[in-house]
Amino acid sequence: MACPAAQSDAHRSLLKQADAQVEAGEDQQAARTFVSAFDAMDLIDRVGNTGRFAADRAVTSYLKGWRIDRDVQLLEDAETFLLRYLEELNRGKLEGCGVVDRAWADDKLAEVRAEMPKEGEPTPEEPVVGPTPPPKNCPAAPAIIGVDRAGVALVTVGASLFVTGTALLVVGLVQPNADDGTPALEITGGILMGGGVAFTIPGAVRLATWKRKQGRAQLGRIDLDTVSPWTGRGLAGVSVRGRFGTLR
């Protein structure tokens, strides 16, 4: 049986069109145009080198389109076309045509099937490529070194009581004959001052202990000797100097 001779050259213009689409980066359109060119060939061209050329370019374009768009339909179209191409090779062999080696088609079919996602496996997503968003310009948090809060509280309460007591005591002293309540002011002031000292001393001890435990942080001194009363015409109070806190 003789292989039927070619009767048409319609596929040539389609091959040129597909090549132009490849150059333009239109891979999916190029793949379909190569398939159309293959369909327009006579049997002798399909099973020969011309058909192999069209098939190779079609499958290559299908795979390139899949790797860009991740559309599984492109792989399925490539698989369907290769199966049909293998059928054409078998048909050409039966009709006495010179068939090219079908090993290429088998290898390409295996490559396409290897690219297909497995059943139940999600289609892989392409990484999003774009400019990295600029970091938010947030102010840096200040460095804070902890202190002994109980010690600070004791010193604060003690100083407040001492100041209040001193003020009452001074008022009682500068106005001894104001009224019968003056001795009460002196007594109350003395009690408050004593209570202030009772709170301040343990607080100062706690802060001093905390200071020794620090490595690079340094606790400021608390000077109780700088507490001094003051008086004026119709006024009385106390002056307290000193500091507590942390220094680097």
C-alpha positions as CSV (number, residue, x, y, z in Angstrom):
1,M,0.0,0.0,0.0
2,A,1.4,3.4,-1.0
3,C,1.2,6.4,1.2
4,P,-1.2,9.1,-0.3
5,A,0.7,12.1,-1.7
6,A,0.2,15.6,-0.2
7,Q,-2.4,17.7,-1.9
8,S,-2.4,20.9,0.1
9,D,0.0,23.6,1.4
10,A,-2.6,25.3,3.6
11,H,-0.6,24.5,6.7
12,R,2.4,26.7,5.7
13,S,0.7,30.0,6.3
14,L,-0.5,28.7,9.7
15,L,3.0,27.7,10.7
16,K,4.3,31.2,9.9
17,Q,1.5,32.8,11.9
18,A,2.3,30.5,14.9
19,D,6.0,31.4,14.7
20,A,5.0,35.1,14.8
21,Q,2.8,34.5,17.9
22,V,5.8,32.8,19.6
23,E,8.0,35.8,19.0
24,A,5.2,38.0,20.4
25,G,5.1,35.9,23.6
26,E,1.5,34.7,22.8
27,D,2.2,31.1,23.8
28,Q,-1.3,29.8,24.2
29,Q,-2.5,31.2,20.9
30,A,0.7,29.9,19.2
31,A,0.0,26.4,20.6
32,R,-3.5,26.3,19.1
33,T,-2.2,27.7,15.8
34,F,0.4,25.0,15.5
35,V,-2.3,22.4,16.2
36,S,-4.4,24.0,13.4
37,A,-1.5,23.8,11.1
38,F,-1.1,20.1,11.9
39,D,-4.8,19.5,11.2
40,A,-4.4,21.3,7.8
41,M,-1.7,18.9,6.7
42,D,-2.2,15.8,4.6
43,L,-1.3,12.4,6.2
44,I,2.1,12.2,4.6
45,D,3.1,15.5,6.2
46,R,1.5,14.7,9.6
47,V,3.6,11.6,10.1
48,G,6.8,13.1,8.6
49,N,9.2,15.8,9.7
50,T,6.8,18.6,9.0
51,G,4.2,17.2,11.3
52,R,6.8,16.4,14.0
53,F,7.9,20.1,13.8
54,A,4.4,21.4,14.3
55,A,3.7,18.9,17.1
56,D,7.0,19.8,18.9
57,R,6.3,23.6,18.7
58,A,2.7,23.1,19.9
59,V,3.6,21.0,22.9
60,T,6.5,23.4,23.8
61,S,4.1,26.4,23.7
62,Y,1.5,24.5,25.8
63,L,4.1,23.8,28.5
64,K,5.4,27.3,28.5
65,G,1.9,28.7,28.8
66,W,1.2,26.3,31.7
67,R,4.3,27.3,33.6
68,I,3.3,31.0,33.3
69,D,-0.4,30.9,33.9
70,R,-0.7,27.5,35.8
71,D,-3.9,26.7,33.8
72,V,-4.3,22.9,34.0
73,Q,-6.4,23.0,30.8
74,L,-3.3,23.7,28.8
75,L,-1.7,20.5,30.0
76,E,-4.9,18.6,29.2
77,D,-4.9,20.1,25.7
78,A,-1.3,19.1,25.2
79,E,-2.0,15.5,26.3
80,T,-5.0,15.2,24.0
81,F,-3.0,16.5,21.1
82,L,-0.1,14.1,21.7
83,L,-2.5,11.1,21.9
84,R,-4.0,12.1,18.6
85,Y,-0.5,12.6,17.1
86,L,0.4,9.0,18.1
87,E,-2.8,7.7,16.5
88,E,-1.8,9.5,13.3
89,L,1.6,7.9,13.4
90,N,-0.1,4.4,13.7
91,R,-2.4,5.3,10.8
92,G,0.4,6.4,8.6
93,K,2.3,3.2,9.3
94,L,-0.7,1.1,8.3
95,E,-1.0,3.1,5.0
96,G,2.7,2.6,4.1
97,C,3.9,6.1,5.0
98,G,7.5,6.8,6.2
99,V,6.7,7.4,9.9
100,V,9.2,9.3,12.0
101,D,10.4,7.7,15.3
102,R,7.5,7.8,17.8
103,A,9.9,7.8,20.8
104,W,9.8,11.6,20.8
105,A,6.0,11.6,21.2
106,D,6.2,9.1,24.1
107,D,8.8,11.2,25.9
108,K,6.8,14.4,25.5
109,L,3.6,12.7,26.7
110,A,5.4,11.5,29.8
111,E,6.8,15.1,30.4
112,V,3.3,16.6,30.1
113,R,1.8,14.0,32.5
114,A,4.6,14.6,35.0
115,E,3.7,18.3,35.1
116,M,0.0,17.6,35.9
117,P,-1.0,18.1,39.6
118,K,-1.9,14.9,41.4
119,E,-5.5,14.2,42.3
120,G,-6.4,16.2,45.4
121,E,-3.2,18.3,45.1
122,P,-3.9,22.1,44.8
123,T,-2.5,23.9,41.7
124,P,0.8,25.5,42.8
125,E,0.7,29.3,42.9
126,E,3.3,31.4,41.3
127,P,5.1,33.7,43.7
128,V,3.9,37.2,43.6
129,V,6.7,39.4,42.2
130,G,6.6,43.1,43.0
131,P,8.2,45.8,45.0
132,T,8.8,45.2,48.6
133,P,6.6,47.5,50.7
134,P,8.5,50.1,52.6
135,P,8.8,49.4,56.3
136,K,6.5,51.4,58.6
137,N,8.3,54.4,60.1
138,C,7.4,53.7,63.7
139,P,9.3,55.5,66.5
140,A,11.6,53.2,68.5
141,A,10.4,52.4,71.9
142,P,12.5,53.9,74.6
143,A,14.7,51.6,76.6
144,I,13.3,51.0,80.0
145,I,15.1,49.5,82.9
146,G,12.9,48.2,85.7
147,V,13.1,49.4,89.2
148,D,11.9,48.0,92.5
149,R,8.3,49.2,92.5
150,A,7.7,48.4,96.1
151,G,10.7,50.4,97.1
152,V,9.6,53.4,95.0
153,A,6.1,53.2,96.5
154,L,7.4,53.1,100.1
155,V,9.7,56.1,99.5
156,T,6.9,58.1,97.7
157,V,4.4,57.5,100.5
158,G,7.0,58.1,103.2
159,A,8.0,61.4,101.6
160,S,4.4,62.5,101.2
161,L,3.7,61.8,104.9
162,F,6.9,63.4,106.0
163,V,6.1,66.6,104.0
164,T,2.6,66.8,105.3
165,G,3.6,66.2,108.9
166,T,6.4,68.8,108.6
167,A,3.9,71.3,107.3
168,L,1.5,70.7,110.1
169,L,4.2,70.8,112.7
170,V,5.6,74.1,111.3
171,V,2.1,75.7,111.3
172,G,1.6,74.6,114.9
173,L,5.0,76.1,115.9
174,V,4.6,79.5,114.2
175,Q,1.1,80.1,115.5
176,P,1.2,78.8,119.1
177,N,-1.7,81.0,120.4
178,A,-4.0,80.8,117.4
179,D,-6.5,78.5,118.9
180,D,-6.9,75.5,121.1
181,G,-6.3,73.2,118.2
182,T,-2.6,74.2,117.8
183,P,-1.2,71.3,120.0
184,A,-3.3,68.9,117.9
185,L,-1.5,70.2,114.8
186,E,1.9,69.6,116.4
187,I,0.9,66.1,117.5
188,T,-0.6,65.2,114.2
189,G,2.4,66.6,112.3
190,G,4.8,64.6,114.5
191,I,2.9,61.4,114.0
192,L,2.9,61.9,110.2
193,M,6.6,62.7,110.1
194,G,7.3,59.6,112.1
195,G,5.1,57.5,109.8
196,G,6.9,59.1,106.8
197,V,10.3,58.0,108.2
198,A,8.9,54.5,108.9
199,F,7.9,54.2,105.2
200,T,10.9,55.9,103.7
201,I,13.6,53.9,105.5
202,P,12.4,50.4,104.3
203,G,11.9,51.8,100.8
204,A,15.3,53.2,100.7
205,V,16.8,49.9,101.8
206,R,14.9,48.0,99.1
207,L,16.1,50.5,96.4
208,A,19.7,50.2,97.7
209,T,19.4,46.4,97.5
210,W,18.0,46.6,94.0
211,K,20.8,48.9,92.9
212,R,23.5,46.3,93.9
213,K,21.8,43.7,91.8
214,Q,22.0,45.7,88.7
215,G,24.8,45.1,86.2
216,R,25.0,48.0,83.9
217,A,22.0,49.9,85.2
218,Q,22.6,52.4,87.9
219,L,20.0,53.6,90.4
220,G,20.1,57.2,91.4
221,R,20.7,58.0,95.1
222,I,18.0,59.1,97.5
223,D,19.2,61.7,100.0
224,L,17.0,62.0,103.0
225,D,19.3,64.6,104.5
226,T,18.0,67.2,102.0
227,V,14.5,67.3,103.6
228,S,14.3,70.7,105.4
229,P,11.4,72.7,106.7
230,W,10.8,76.3,105.7
231,T,8.6,79.1,107.0
232,G,7.4,82.5,106.0
233,R,4.8,85.0,106.9
234,G,1.6,83.0,107.0
235,L,3.2,80.2,105.1
236,A,5.0,76.9,106.1
237,G,6.3,73.9,104.2
238,V,9.2,71.6,103.6
239,S,11.9,71.5,100.9
240,V,12.8,68.0,99.7
241,R,15.8,67.4,97.4
242,G,17.0,64.1,95.9
243,R,16.2,61.7,93.1
244,F,15.5,58.1,92.4
245,G,15.4,56.3,89.1
246,T,17.7,54.7,86.6
247,L,20.6,55.8,84.6
248,R,22.5,53.9,81.8
